[in-house]
């Protein structure tokens, strides 16, 4: 009986630790992306895109708004 309680406690601790690591990895992945939401026309061109109207089309900044 005592071994079952200890084993259950170890499994529960490992499960909670696993959730913590998964959450930390997800948070890191989400913050690593960090692309700016607006770029200058020059940055758009440098990224391989073409400034058109009010957004950058193509390249690494595709779909981002252009700053004046």
N, C-alpha and C positions, 0 to 999 in steps of 0.2 A: 504494500500500500504506500509506504513512504517513497519507494523508488518511483512509483507512478506520478506522485506529486512533483518530485524533483524533475523527472523527465518532462512533465507538462510545463513546468516553469521554464526549463531550458528551451523547449520548442517555442513557447510564447515569446520569450526574450529574443530568440533568433528571428522570429517572424517580425517583431516590432523593429528590430535593428535593420532588417531587410527593407522594410517600408521607408525607414529614414534615409537609407542610402539611395533608394529609388527616387524619393522626393528631391534629394539634393542633386542628383544627376539631372533630373528634369529641370530644376531651377537653373542649373548651370548652363544647360543647353539653351534654355530660353533667353538667358541674358547674354550669351556669347554672340548670338546673331547680331543684335545691336546696329542694324543698318539705319542710316539717317532717313527721315521721311521726306526730306527736301534737299535737293542738290543744286549747284549752280550749273549753268549750261556748259561751262568748261569741264566740271567734274563728270557731267553726263558724257561728253565727248571722250574724255580720258578713259572712261569705263567701257567704251565701245558702243555707246548709244548715240541717238540723234535727238536733239532737243526739238520738240514739235508742240506748238500751242503752249500749254501750261504743264507738260509732263515730259519725262525722258522716255524714249521708245527704244527698246533693245538694250543690249549690254548688261553690265552688272547692276545698273540703277534703273532697270526697266520698271515703268509705272510710277516712279517717284515724282513728286511735284518739283517744278523748277523755281528757284529763287530769282528775284530780279537783280 
